[in-house]
């Protein structure tokens, strides 16, 4: 269960007539990561109290400041952990220019423990077929998603078309979101970026379609690169 949405700019929106100041990018990723973890441990008692009382929004602004100081194009979320109680996810959404900062952040992270685990990309959920996404009046069960996959054995990548019976009820933007969301939930952000080449939305269920769990098995079985397991993050 996601407890905390990805980063927002600030607690209070700026005056729309005022240009939002450009956030500086640190020169040294390692030093920026060290500063992040120093700030995280100072803030951790407040974070723990807010989560324990079910009010994560109380620390949103402070966490936004920490993450933006690491790099302004990073996103974050607080989630239920896979092994620990909570997980902190800080991701550059596979942007290669940001990767040195997430690499440094992960290298400087403390070891996972019973309370916290740390991920530098959005990990897959254990079983995407148990997830239901609420979009306004629509409840989209990922168990009903079907995918047709074409494997390029030479490149070790997959082209996919994604179908859900409720796609016809959604507007274009929501339909696009629901095309990519099941793939990230199934494979994790990093493996999806590495292995999925072309992603399309199918208006009707394609012949020879497979489930999300079958897609996970297919993609993880590709040769030529690393695998990503549930609950891990490199």
Long-range contacts (C-beta under 8 A, 24 or more apart in sequence): 1-79, 1-80, 2-77, 2-78, 2-79, 2-80, 3-51, 3-56, 3-77, 3-78, 3-79, 3-80, 3-86, 4-56, 4-57, 4-60, 4-63, 4-76, 4-77, 4-78, 4-79, 5-77, 6-75, 6-76, 6-77, 7-63, 7-64, 7-67, 7-68, 7-74, 7-75, 7-76, 8-60, 8-64, 9-64, 10-61, 10-64, 11-60, 11-61, 22-72, 23-68, 23-72, 24-72, 25-71, 25-72, 26-69, 26-70, 26-71, 26-101, 29-100, 29-101, 29-103, 29-104, 29-105, 30-104, 30-107, 30-108, 32-69, 32-70, 32-71, 32-101, 32-104, 33-70, 33-101, 33-104, 33-105, 33-107, 33-108, 34-108, 35-69, 35-70, 36-66, 36-67, 36-69, 36-70, 36-105, 36-108, 37-108, 37-109, 37-110, 39-66, 39-69, 40-66, 40-88, 47-78, 48-115, 51-78, 51-86, 70-101, 70-105, 71-98, 71-101, 73-97, 73-98, 74-98, 74-101, 74-102, 77-122, 81-116, 81-117, 82-117, 82-123, 82-126, 82-230, 82-231, 83-112, 83-117, 83-231, 84-112, 84-113, 84-114, 84-115, 84-116, 84-117, 85-114, 85-115, 85-116, 86-115, 86-116, 86-117, 87-116, 87-117, 87-118, 87-119, 87-123, 88-116, 88-117, 88-118, 88-119, 89-118, 89-119, 89-120, 89-121, 89-122, 89-123, 90-118, 90-119, 90-120, 91-119, 91-120, 91-121, 91-122, 91-189, 93-189, 94-121, 94-189, 94-190, 94-193, 106-233, 106-234, 118-233, 119-233, 120-233, 120-234, 121-188, 121-189, 121-190, 121-233, 121-234, 122-184, 122-188, 122-189, 123-188, 123-189, 123-228, 123-230, 123-231, 123-232, 123-233, 124-184, 124-185, 124-186, 124-187, 124-188, 124-191, 124-216, 124-228, 124-230, 125-185, 125-186, 125-230, 126-230, 126-231, 127-213, 128-182, 128-185, 128-186, 128-212, 128-213, 128-216, 129-211, 129-212, 129-213, 131-185, 133-178, 133-181, 135-170, 135-174, 135-178, 138-166, 138-169, 138-170, 138-174, 140-164, 140-166, 140-178, 142-182, 142-185, 142-212, 143-211, 145-182, 145-211, 145-212, 146-205, 146-206, 146-209, 146-210, 146-211, 147-182, 147-183, 147-209, 147-210, 147-211, 147-212, 147-215, 148-202, 148-206, 148-207, 148-208, 148-209, 148-210, 149-210, 149-215, 149-218, 151-218, 151-222, 152-197, 155-197, 156-195, 156-222, 156-223, 156-224, 156-225, 157-195, 157-196, 157-197, 157-222, 158-195, 158-196, 158-197, 158-218, 158-219, 158-222, 159-196, 159-197, 159-198, 159-199, 159-200, 160-196, 160-198, 160-199, 160-200, 160-215, 161-199, 161-200, 161-201, 161-202, 161-206, 162-199, 162-200, 162-201, 162-202, 163-201, 163-202, 163-203, 163-204, 163-205, 163-206, 163-209, 165-205, 167-201, 167-202, 167-203, 168-203, 175-201, 176-201, 182-212, 183-215, 185-212, 186-212, 186-213, 186-215, 186-216, 187-215, 187-216, 187-219, 187-228, 188-228, 188-230, 188-233, 190-228, 190-233, 190-234, 191-219, 191-220, 191-227, 191-228, 194-225, 194-226, 195-219, 195-222, 195-225
